[in-house]
Amino acid sequence: IDYANNNKRRTRVKKRIRLATVEDLTRIQEIYKPYVEQEDIVVNSEHSVPTVEELKGRFDLITSEFPWLVCEIDGVVAAYAYAGKPFTREGYKWNTEVSVYTDAAYQGKRLAAALYECILEILQVQGYYNVYARILSTNEKSMRFHEKYGFKVVNIFENVVYKHNRWCNVIWMNKTLREFNGQPEEPTAIGDINKKLINDILSKNEDIIKG
């Protein structure tokens, strides 16, 4: 018996990407908190951590139209990503923006990469054309991450965020999801997308995760 290989099989981590639920919000708040509070690198414009109730309001608004995903490692939510509206008026409805956050204890396992592969494919299926990311100039790691996924800098707003005794630029990055041919169809809400299609997208990208 190959006990070494048996041990490897027994210790292999369980990886899962799924749609988030309201029950995940407490854990999501825990992951988000350091990104709000850390002072060495300003990566977020919020000055205080939102309450779970505030997150619930954001969750309800976002998930009525867009995907909000979580990544579990051995049953623990270790990262999450979601999409939302960068603009609100009618003519902007084919645009979306994305965000991703990973628990520091799980950095290096490519959780953000797996989540982005999922969310970008789902947004394309929904019928969106442009996806944006808003990144503070102090967050060079995020800029490099988005560049790997084909995002390009389209605008820089100088000195628009003040946090932790410094002014930061906001960098807008953009990725095009489909060609601009003909009349666009209305984007499809996430709740109206075939569940099997979503699950297939999520499950196939779980293999990106290390471990």
BALOBA-1460 file (C-alpha; in Angstrom, 3 decimals):
// residues 211
<rec num="1" residu="i" x="0.000" y="0.000" z="0.000"/>
<rec num="2" residu="d" x="1.286" y="3.433" z="-0.915"/>
<rec num="3" residu="y" x="0.678" y="5.167" z="2.408"/>
<rec num="4" residu="a" x="2.393" y="8.374" z="1.248"/>
<rec num="5" residu="n" x="-0.040" y="8.829" z="-1.626"/>
<rec num="6" residu="n" x="-2.972" y="7.869" z="0.595"/>
<rec num="7" residu="n" x="-1.945" y="10.584" z="3.051"/>
<rec num="8" residu="k" x="-1.749" y="13.107" z="0.239"/>
<rec num="9" residu="r" x="-5.266" y="12.230" z="-0.824"/>
<rec num="10" residu="r" x="-6.554" y="12.518" z="2.720"/>
<rec num="11" residu="t" x="-4.942" y="15.925" z="3.307"/>
<rec num="12" residu="r" x="-5.907" y="17.506" z="-0.008"/>
<rec num="13" residu="v" x="-7.963" y="20.627" z="0.567"/>
<rec num="14" residu="k" x="-11.606" y="20.790" z="-0.392"/>
<rec num="15" residu="k" x="-12.192" y="23.670" z="-2.835"/>
<rec num="16" residu="r" x="-15.530" y="25.135" z="-3.789"/>
<rec num="17" residu="i" x="-16.773" y="28.256" z="-5.564"/>
<rec num="18" residu="r" x="-20.450" y="29.106" z="-5.203"/>
<rec num="19" residu="l" x="-22.931" y="31.947" z="-5.171"/>
<rec num="20" residu="a" x="-22.861" y="33.837" z="-1.886"/>
<rec num="21" residu="t" x="-25.779" y="33.823" z="0.542"/>
<rec num="22" residu="v" x="-26.881" y="36.153" z="3.324"/>
<rec num="23" residu="e" x="-25.420" y="33.667" z="5.805"/>
<rec num="24" residu="d" x="-21.940" y="34.435" z="4.409"/>
<rec num="25" residu="l" x="-22.045" y="38.126" z="5.307"/>
<rec num="26" residu="t" x="-20.500" y="37.839" z="8.783"/>
<rec num="27" residu="r" x="-17.530" y="36.004" z="7.324"/>
<rec num="28" residu="i" x="-17.387" y="38.441" z="4.407"/>
<rec num="29" residu="q" x="-17.202" y="41.303" z="6.907"/>
<rec num="30" residu="e" x="-14.234" y="39.590" z="8.601"/>
<rec num="31" residu="i" x="-12.383" y="39.320" z="5.297"/>
<rec num="32" residu="y" x="-13.194" y="42.901" z="4.312"/>
<rec num="33" residu="k" x="-12.241" y="44.523" z="7.630"/>
<rec num="34" residu="p" x="-8.434" y="44.572" z="7.169"/>
<rec num="35" residu="y" x="-8.802" y="46.121" z="3.730"/>
<rec num="36" residu="v" x="-10.623" y="49.059" z="5.332"/>
<rec num="37" residu="e" x="-8.392" y="49.422" z="8.387"/>
<rec num="38" residu="q" x="-4.853" y="48.758" z="7.163"/>
<rec num="39" residu="e" x="-2.686" y="51.867" z="7.005"/>
<rec num="40" residu="d" x="0.555" y="50.763" z="5.320"/>
<rec num="41" residu="i" x="-1.093" y="50.367" z="1.897"/>
<rec num="42" residu="v" x="-4.397" y="52.131" z="1.317"/>
<rec num="43" residu="v" x="-6.480" y="49.802" z="-0.868"/>
<rec num="44" residu="n" x="-10.001" y="50.916" z="-0.026"/>
<rec num="45" residu="s" x="-11.753" y="54.274" z="0.213"/>
<rec num="46" residu="e" x="-14.031" y="53.417" z="3.152"/>
<rec num="47" residu="h" x="-13.098" y="54.907" z="6.525"/>
<rec num="48" residu="s" x="-15.102" y="52.506" z="8.680"/>
<rec num="49" residu="v" x="-16.038" y="48.846" z="8.374"/>
<rec num="50" residu="p" x="-19.687" y="48.445" z="7.349"/>
<rec num="51" residu="t" x="-21.959" y="46.579" z="9.728"/>
<rec num="52" residu="v" x="-23.435" y="43.243" z="8.716"/>
<rec num="53" residu="e" x="-26.759" y="45.031" z="8.305"/>
<rec num="54" residu="e" x="-25.167" y="47.550" z="5.930"/>
<rec num="55" residu="l" x="-23.582" y="44.703" z="3.997"/>
<rec num="56" residu="k" x="-27.004" y="43.066" z="3.797"/>
<rec num="57" residu="g" x="-28.341" y="46.168" z="2.036"/>
<rec num="58" residu="r" x="-25.477" y="46.094" z="-0.443"/>
<rec num="59" residu="f" x="-25.874" y="42.351" z="-0.939"/>
<rec num="60" residu="d" x="-29.591" y="42.605" z="-1.716"/>
<rec num="61" residu="l" x="-29.008" y="45.411" z="-4.210"/>
<rec num="62" residu="i" x="-26.122" y="43.692" z="-5.989"/>
<rec num="63" residu="t" x="-27.516" y="40.168" z="-6.160"/>
<rec num="64" residu="s" x="-30.789" y="41.344" z="-7.699"/>
<rec num="65" residu="e" x="-28.781" y="41.750" z="-10.925"/>
<rec num="66" residu="f" x="-25.160" y="40.674" z="-10.521"/>
<rec num="67" residu="p" x="-23.129" y="37.699" z="-9.298"/>
<rec num="68" residu="w" x="-21.620" y="37.669" z="-5.819"/>
<rec num="69" residu="l" x="-19.331" y="34.673" z="-5.417"/>
<rec num="70" residu="v" x="-17.483" y="33.105" z="-2.509"/>
<rec num="71" residu="c" x="-14.619" y="30.639" z="-2.499"/>
<rec num="72" residu="e" x="-14.519" y="28.016" z="0.243"/>
<rec num="73" residu="i" x="-11.433" y="26.158" z="1.398"/>
<rec num="74" residu="d" x="-12.254" y="23.181" z="3.605"/>
<rec num="75" residu="g" x="-15.692" y="24.653" z="4.232"/>
<rec num="76" residu="v" x="-14.422" y="28.115" z="5.247"/>
<rec num="77" residu="v" x="-15.126" y="31.178" z="3.077"/>
<rec num="78" residu="a" x="-11.638" y="32.399" z="2.188"/>
<rec num="79" residu="a" x="-12.354" y="34.947" z="-0.568"/>
<rec num="80" residu="y" x="-15.198" y="36.622" z="-2.386"/>
<rec num="81" residu="a" x="-15.860" y="38.642" z="-5.513"/>
<rec num="82" residu="y" x="-18.847" y="40.551" z="-6.842"/>
<rec num="83" residu="a" x="-19.954" y="42.800" z="-9.669"/>
<rec num="84" residu="g" x="-22.029" y="45.953" z="-9.563"/>
<rec num="85" residu="k" x="-23.031" y="49.120" z="-11.387"/>
<rec num="86" residu="p" x="-20.338" y="51.719" z="-12.035"/>
<rec num="87" residu="f" x="-23.025" y="54.085" z="-13.389"/>
<rec num="88" residu="t" x="-26.770" y="54.236" z="-12.788"/>
<rec num="89" residu="r" x="-28.449" y="55.901" z="-15.780"/>
<rec num="90" residu="e" x="-30.244" y="53.843" z="-18.420"/>
<rec num="91" residu="g" x="-27.722" y="54.235" z="-21.208"/>
<rec num="92" residu="y" x="-24.936" y="52.793" z="-19.045"/>
<rec num="93" residu="k" x="-26.675" y="49.476" z="-18.316"/>
<rec num="94" residu="w" x="-24.207" y="47.372" z="-20.357"/>
<rec num="95" residu="n" x="-21.335" y="48.302" z="-18.042"/>
<rec num="96" residu="t" x="-20.309" y="46.690" z="-14.787"/>
<rec num="97" residu="e" x="-17.454" y="46.806" z="-12.293"/>
<rec num="98" residu="v" x="-15.820" y="44.072" z="-10.245"/>
<rec num="99" residu="s" x="-14.141" y="43.700" z="-6.860"/>
<rec num="100" residu="v" x="-12.366" y="40.804" z="-5.147"/>
<rec num="101" residu="y" x="-11.107" y="40.298" z="-1.589"/>
<rec num="102" residu="t" x="-9.074" y="37.419" z="-0.145"/>
<rec num="103" residu="d" x="-8.376" y="36.517" z="3.477"/>
<rec num="104" residu="a" x="-4.663" y="37.145" z="4.103"/>
<rec num="105" residu="a" x="-4.306" y="33.615" z="5.495"/>
<rec num="106" residu="y" x="-5.122" y="32.231" z="2.038"/>
<rec num="107" residu="q" x="-2.964" y="34.531" z="-0.104"/>
<rec num="108" residu="g" x="-0.958" y="32.746" z="-2.793"/>
<rec num="109" residu="k" x="-3.536" y="30.050" z="-3.487"/>
<rec num="110" residu="r" x="-4.903" y="31.807" z="-6.593"/>
<rec num="111" residu="l" x="-8.343" y="32.284" z="-5.084"/>
<rec num="112" residu="a" x="-8.759" y="35.716" z="-6.675"/>
<rec num="113" residu="a" x="-7.731" y="34.310" z="-10.046"/>
<rec num="114" residu="a" x="-10.311" y="31.536" z="-9.837"/>
<rec num="115" residu="l" x="-13.047" y="33.942" z="-8.771"/>
<rec num="116" residu="y" x="-12.215" y="36.368" z="-11.590"/>
<rec num="117" residu="e" x="-12.307" y="33.644" z="-14.223"/>
<rec num="118" residu="c" x="-15.788" y="32.776" z="-12.970"/>
<rec num="119" residu="i" x="-17.189" y="36.250" z="-12.621"/>
<rec num="120" residu="l" x="-15.908" y="37.544" z="-15.969"/>
<rec num="121" residu="e" x="-17.403" y="34.574" z="-17.801"/>
<rec num="122" residu="i" x="-20.732" y="34.972" z="-16.004"/>
<rec num="123" residu="l" x="-20.847" y="38.698" z="-16.829"/>
<rec num="124" residu="q" x="-20.232" y="37.893" z="-20.486"/>
<rec num="125" residu="v" x="-23.070" y="35.357" z="-20.432"/>
<rec num="126" residu="q" x="-25.321" y="37.979" z="-18.859"/>
<rec num="127" residu="g" x="-24.702" y="40.281" z="-21.810"/>
<rec num="128" residu="y" x="-22.374" y="42.943" z="-20.397"/>
<rec num="129" residu="y" x="-19.907" y="44.669" z="-22.706"/>
<rec num="130" residu="n" x="-17.532" y="46.579" z="-20.436"/>
<rec num="131" residu="v" x="-16.169" y="45.654" z="-17.045"/>
<rec num="132" residu="y" x="-14.330" y="48.193" z="-14.919"/>
<rec num="133" residu="a" x="-12.127" y="48.117" z="-11.839"/>
<rec num="134" residu="r" x="-11.486" y="51.153" z="-9.646"/>
<rec num="135" residu="i" x="-8.099" y="50.892" z="-7.963"/>
<rec num="136" residu="l" x="-6.288" y="53.260" z="-5.608"/>
<rec num="137" residu="s" x="-2.852" y="54.280" z="-6.861"/>
<rec num="138" residu="t" x="-1.235" y="52.854" z="-3.722"/>
<rec num="139" residu="n" x="-2.467" y="49.363" z="-4.625"/>
<rec num="140" residu="e" x="0.081" y="48.335" z="-7.264"/>
<rec num="141" residu="k" x="-0.558" y="44.644" z="-6.595"/>
<rec num="142" residu="s" x="-4.169" y="45.024" z="-7.708"/>
<rec num="143" residu="m" x="-3.103" y="46.868" z="-10.854"/>
<rec num="144" residu="r" x="-0.744" y="44.043" z="-11.817"/>
<rec num="145" residu="f" x="-3.459" y="41.473" z="-11.102"/>
<rec num="146" residu="h" x="-5.962" y="43.216" z="-13.368"/>
<rec num="147" residu="e" x="-3.399" y="43.659" z="-16.130"/>
<rec num="148" residu="k" x="-3.026" y="39.869" z="-16.240"/>
<rec num="149" residu="y" x="-6.736" y="39.656" z="-17.056"/>
<rec num="150" residu="g" x="-6.551" y="42.120" z="-19.906"/>
<rec num="151" residu="f" x="-7.624" y="45.255" z="-18.040"/>
<rec num="152" residu="k" x="-6.095" y="48.506" z="-19.293"/>
<rec num="153" residu="v" x="-5.883" y="51.912" z="-17.647"/>
<rec num="154" residu="v" x="-8.463" y="54.238" z="-19.187"/>
<rec num="155" residu="n" x="-8.396" y="57.161" z="-16.759"/>
<rec num="156" residu="i" x="-6.711" y="58.465" z="-13.625"/>
<rec num="157" residu="f" x="-8.471" y="60.813" z="-11.206"/>
<rec num="158" residu="e" x="-5.807" y="62.566" z="-9.186"/>
<rec num="159" residu="n" x="-6.067" y="63.153" z="-5.435"/>
<rec num="160" residu="v" x="-9.718" y="62.182" z="-5.036"/>
<rec num="161" residu="v" x="-9.481" y="59.858" z="-1.999"/>
<rec num="162" residu="y" x="-8.151" y="61.025" z="1.367"/>
<rec num="163" residu="k" x="-7.483" y="58.306" z="3.903"/>
<rec num="164" residu="h" x="-4.891" y="57.621" z="6.609"/>
<rec num="165" residu="n" x="-3.321" y="61.070" z="6.207"/>
<rec num="166" residu="r" x="-2.647" y="60.845" z="2.501"/>
<rec num="167" residu="w" x="-4.236" y="61.688" z="-0.830"/>
<rec num="168" residu="c" x="-4.602" y="58.893" z="-3.373"/>
<rec num="169" residu="n" x="-5.339" y="58.795" z="-7.071"/>
<rec num="170" residu="v" x="-8.117" y="56.554" z="-8.349"/>
<rec num="171" residu="i" x="-7.230" y="54.528" z="-11.413"/>
<rec num="172" residu="w" x="-9.987" y="53.229" z="-13.672"/>
<rec num="173" residu="m" x="-9.156" y="50.053" z="-15.595"/>
<rec num="174" residu="n" x="-11.349" y="48.520" z="-18.284"/>
<rec num="175" residu="k" x="-11.776" y="45.179" z="-20.031"/>
<rec num="176" residu="t" x="-14.079" y="44.597" z="-23.016"/>
<rec num="177" residu="l" x="-16.150" y="41.413" z="-22.818"/>
<rec num="178" residu="r" x="-17.754" y="41.369" z="-26.288"/>
<rec num="179" residu="e" x="-17.705" y="43.167" z="-29.631"/>
<rec num="180" residu="f" x="-19.786" y="46.312" z="-30.111"/>
<rec num="181" residu="n" x="-21.820" y="45.063" z="-33.055"/>
<rec num="182" residu="g" x="-25.465" y="45.872" z="-33.646"/>
<rec num="183" residu="q" x="-28.162" y="46.556" z="-31.099"/>
<rec num="184" residu="p" x="-27.335" y="45.175" z="-27.645"/>
<rec num="185" residu="e" x="-29.822" y="42.933" z="-25.901"/>
<rec num="186" residu="e" x="-30.891" y="43.724" z="-22.351"/>
<rec num="187" residu="p" x="-28.472" y="42.268" z="-19.796"/>
<rec num="188" residu="t" x="-29.907" y="39.201" z="-18.075"/>
<rec num="189" residu="a" x="-30.212" y="39.299" z="-14.272"/>
<rec num="190" residu="i" x="-28.138" y="36.696" z="-12.476"/>
<rec num="191" residu="g" x="-31.287" y="35.028" z="-11.126"/>
<rec num="192" residu="d" x="-32.505" y="34.387" z="-14.675"/>
<rec num="193" residu="i" x="-29.329" y="32.649" z="-15.880"/>
<rec num="194" residu="n" x="-29.531" y="28.863" z="-16.161"/>
<rec num="195" residu="k" x="-28.340" y="27.440" z="-12.824"/>
<rec num="196" residu="k" x="-26.529" y="24.518" z="-14.422"/>
<rec num="197" residu="l" x="-24.600" y="26.895" z="-16.668"/>
<rec num="198" residu="i" x="-23.516" y="28.935" z="-13.636"/>
<rec num="199" residu="n" x="-22.521" y="25.819" z="-11.694"/>
<rec num="200" residu="d" x="-20.519" y="24.528" z="-14.668"/>
<rec num="201" residu="i" x="-18.609" y="27.822" z="-14.851"/>
<rec num="202" residu="l" x="-17.923" y="27.764" z="-11.112"/>
<rec num="203" residu="s" x="-16.859" y="24.131" z="-10.883"/>
<rec num="204" residu="k" x="-14.498" y="24.157" z="-13.887"/>
<rec num="205" residu="n" x="-12.510" y="27.056" z="-12.413"/>
<rec num="206" residu="e" x="-12.051" y="25.461" z="-8.999"/>
<rec num="207" residu="d" x="-9.001" y="23.660" z="-10.407"/>
<rec num="208" residu="i" x="-7.197" y="27.011" z="-10.686"/>
<rec num="209" residu="i" x="-6.984" y="27.088" z="-6.880"/>
<rec num="210" residu="k" x="-3.721" y="25.743" z="-5.482"/>
<rec num="211" residu="g" x="-3.874" y="22.928" z="-2.952"/>
